[in-house]
Amino acid sequence: MQWQQLAACAEPLAKQLAAQPEELAELKCSLLLALYAAVQQHGELELRFSLLLTLVRFCAASNSLSKVLGPLDGRVERVERWVGEWELSGAQQKQLWAHVLDAHPDDDRVLHECALKYFALHEAADYKASAELRARIVKAVLTTIRSPSLFRCDELSQAAVVQQLEGDAELAPLHKLLHIIARDTYAEFLAFAEVAAHQKFMTKHAVPVQACGDKMRLLTLVSLGHANKELSYEAVAKALHVEHSDVENWVMLAIGNGLITAKMDQVREVVAVSMCAERDFGLKQWERLHTSLTDWRDSIHSLLDVLSKSRPTA
């Protein structure tokens, strides 16, 4: 091996190896990983970023992402470490998060987390400047809306570049739907879904109305729990547009999804809510947290005061 030629040959060789991932995928992946390791071992650190992008693209195409990004559960954290340890520039961070986002089209959680990192790096003006960015915004928002396990949409809806959907004549319904899922209730979703133009939009983009409605029922139950810690079966049935006999099933679904912690009193027909997940985190949530911490502090002071007074004198 003539290591002095590594700097000049690394990128062209990597490009050649990655050109046809469907052929000899296992061997090519091993060679790309070896080349990536050699670049780092021999101090060619300026090349490791471009080789990493090539590796991510190749491994995504050959269904072997674990070889470069590790286990699925820790991939976002691993990319975050690269960003910090390598001191990547803003442009490099955009490239890296875009590649990792694109590599996970079928994993809603990883795609959603990568999208949040990626969109946070963009200004509102970037929306009109990049067709690729707009395509990723649509992909991320649709994935979040369709997902049966992603309930927090507020951070995505607050991203400056995502908010530009509102002014897009074609995609404005997507912005409206995202806003409803992030903050509103089942009643607002029904009103949205009854509009003919919105029905056409949801059909075009394969947004399942029934599944979205079920998701909104669960999120509406969360909102009810924040407003009142004791909910009558009648109030829940009315808000969720379900039969009185179905209330307990919906409460159990919300508990199973980690959205609320509650107990049902079947005699009194009430739901006692002790904890609710946050649908969004704004000024009201900060005020609620401040109140809770203040109450906790006062309780501790009172307890310490009682203990102090109850000590026997020397």
N, C-alpha and C positions, 0 to 999 in steps of 0.2 A: 504494500500500500504506500502510495506517495502522498503523505498527509499534507504536504505543502500545496497540493492541488485541490484540497477539500473545499476551500472558500470559493473557488471558481467553478467547481463541478457540482457542488451540493444541490443547488436549486434546479439546474437543468436535469440532473439525474432524478431528483424527486419528481419533477414534472413528468418525465418520461415514464417512471414507474407507476405513477398515479393515473396515467392517461386512460387505461382500460381496466377498471377495477373488477370487471366480471371475469377476467382471465388471470389464472394463477393468483387469486386473491390472497391466499395464505402466505405464499412465498413473498409476494410484493409487500404485504403488510410487514413481514419480518424485516425485509430490507429497508423499508422506510423507517421503521423503529430503530434499526441499527444506525442508519444515517443520522437520524435525529439525535441519538445518544452520542454519536461521534462528534457532531457539531458542538455539543455542550462540553464533551470531554476535552476537546482541543481548543476551547476558548473562543470559538467562533459564535459568540452569543448574539451577534447582530443577525445571524441566519436562523436561529432557533425559532423565532416567531413565524417566519414565512413557512418553515418546515412543519411547524405545529398546525398551521391552517391547512396545509396540504394533507397532513395526516388525518385531521378531523373530516375533511371532505372525502378522503378515500375510505376511511373506516365507516362513515355514514353510508356510503354507496355499497360497501361490501358487508354491511351488517355486523361490524366488529368494533363498535365504538368503545366497548369496555377495555380494549387493549390500549387506548390512549386516554380515555376519560375516567376509567375505573368503574366501580359499581354505580348503578343508576342513582341511588339515594345520595351519593356524595359528589355528584358531578358539578353542581352549581358552586358548591364550596371550593372544589378543586380549581375551577376557573377563577374564582375570586382570589385564591392564593396566588395564581399566576399573575393576575393583574397587579396585586400588591407587591409581590416579591420581584417581579421583572420591571416594575415601574413603567408600565405601558403608557403611551401617550393616549390622548382622547381618541384619535383616529384609530389607533391599534385596538383600543378597547371596543370600539364600535365593530370593527372587523371580527374580533374574536367572539363577541356575544352574538353577532349575526350568524356566524358559522355554527355555533353550538345550538342556537335557536333553530336554524334550518335543519340541523341534524336530528331533531326530535319532533317530527311532524305528528307522530302518533302517541306521544306521551304528554298529556295535557298539563300535568304538574310542572315538569321540567321546562316545557315550552313557555308556560305562564311565567315562571320565575325568571327565565332568561329574557323574556320580553320586557319585564319590568326593569331589569338592569339595562337592556339595550335602549329602550325608549327614554330612560332617564338621562341618557347622554345626548339627546337631541333637543334642539330648539323648535319652537312652533313653526318657524319659517322653513324648516327642513322638509315639512310634509309635502309641499308643492315641488320641491327640488329633486326628490328621489322617488321614482316609481317602485323600486325595490323596497324602500321603507314603507310606502303605502300598502304594498302587498303584504308585508309582515304585520302591519297593524291590523289589517282585515283578518289575517290568519289567526293572530293571537286573540283578538276580540271574539271571533266566531268560536274558537276552541274553548275559551273561557265560558261563553254563554251556553254552548252545547254540553259542557262537562257536567256529569251528575255529582262530581265530588268537589268542584271549585265553587265556593260560595262567596268569597271575598272578592268583589269587583271594584271596590272604591279606589284602590291605589292605581289600578289600570285606567280607570275613568278620569283620574286627576292628572295623568301625564299630559304635559302641554301639547305634545305632538298628536296624542290620541284625541284630544279635544277638537282638533281641526276637522275631525269627521263631521262635526255639526254643520260646518259651512260647505260641505261637499254635497251637491245636489243628489248624487247617486247614493251616497253612503250615509246620509243624515239619519235614516231609520235605524241604522246600526248603532249610531251614537245614542239615539233615544232609548233603544232597547237596553244598551249597556247601563245607561243612567237608571232605568227602572229597576234592573236587577241589583244595582249597587245600593239603591236608597228607597225605592217605592214599595208598594204592596201589590197583592194579587189583583186588586180592583183596577189599578193603573195598568197592569199587564193586560187584563181583559179588554180595557178600552183601547189599548194599542193594537191588540190582535184583531179587533173587530174592523179596523180600517182596511179597506180593500187594497190600497197601495202597500200597506205593511204586510198583508197576507202574501201578496205577490213577491215582496222582497224576501220574506222568510222561506217561501218555497224555492226561490231561485238559489238561495244560499244554504239550503238543506238545514234550516233551523227547525227542529221538531217542536211544534206548538204544545203538544201534550206534555212532553218532558220539561219544557220551559215553564209551563203552568205548574207542574208538580214542584219544581224548584222554587218558584215564587211563593207557593203555599208554605213551604218550609221557612223561607226567609220572612214571610209575613208573620209567622208564628214567633220568630225571633223579635221582630219589631213590637208585637203585642206584649211579649215578655219584658221588654225594656220599659214599656209604658206602665204596665201593671204587673205586680208580682203574683197576683191571684187572678186567674182568668176563668170565667164561667164557660162551660161547654157550649152554651148558646152563643156567646160572643165569638168563640173560636170558629164555630160552624158558620156563622154569618160572615166573618172576615175571610175565611178560606173557601166559601161557597161550596160547602160539603154538607152531607147529611149529619144530623146529630149523632148517629150511631158510628160515624167514621172518625169522630174527633180523636178518640184514644189512639187509633192507628197512626194518625198524623203526628200526634205528640210523641209516640214511640219512634217514628221515623226521625223526627228532629233530635231526639235524645241519641239514637243510634248514630247519627251523623255528627255528633259532638256540637250541635248548635245550641242546645239548651240542657240544663240540668233541672229536672222537675219531678214532682210526685203528683199522682192523680188521686183525688178523693172521689171515688165512685158514688158514695152516698150523697155528698153535697153537690156532686157534678162540677167540680172546680179543678183547675190545674194550678198547683203551687210551684212557681218558678223561683229557683234559687240562684241560677246563673244563666246568662245568655252570652253567646258570642257577639263580637262587635261586627256589624255590617260595614261601618265606616268609622274612621277615627278623626274627628274634627274638634271644633271648639267645645261642643256639648260633651263629647267623650272626655276631653281634658278636664272639664269642670266636674264631671261625675267622678273621675279618678281623684281629683283634688279633694272632693268631699269625702270620699271613702278613706283616703289617707289621713285626712284631718280627724275623722271619727275614730280611726284606728289609733292615732296618736293620743287623742283625748282619753280613750279607753285604757291605754297602757299607763298614762299618767295617773288616772284614777286608781288603777290596780296597784301601782307603786306607792301611791299615797296611803291606801288601805294597809298595805304590808308594812309600811313605815310606822304607822300609828299603832299597829298591833304587836310590834316588838316589845318584849318585856324589858322593863327598865333595868339597868345594871344594878 
